[in-house]
Amino acid sequence: MGVHAGAIATVVFALFMVIIGAMTGTDDLGQLILESLSDKHGIGNGLMLGLCVAFIGLAVDQILRTWANEHRKALGLA
């Protein structure tokens, strides 16, 4: 479980860096989130973009969990 937890932590930190990168002037999903947080009427966009980041994290978690379970079964550890 240690490798899986480490991989998930890496993904979470990468998603945080997308948002932090927006503060330095990058042009990506993080910039859209930052703009919607700065806009008084951007709560809907901010919520939708935040959910997108959360679902990206959930999707990667599920992919890594499936991969780890398959390898555990192949090694006879499951």
Order of alpha helices (4+ residues) and beta strands (2+ residues): alpha-alpha-alpha
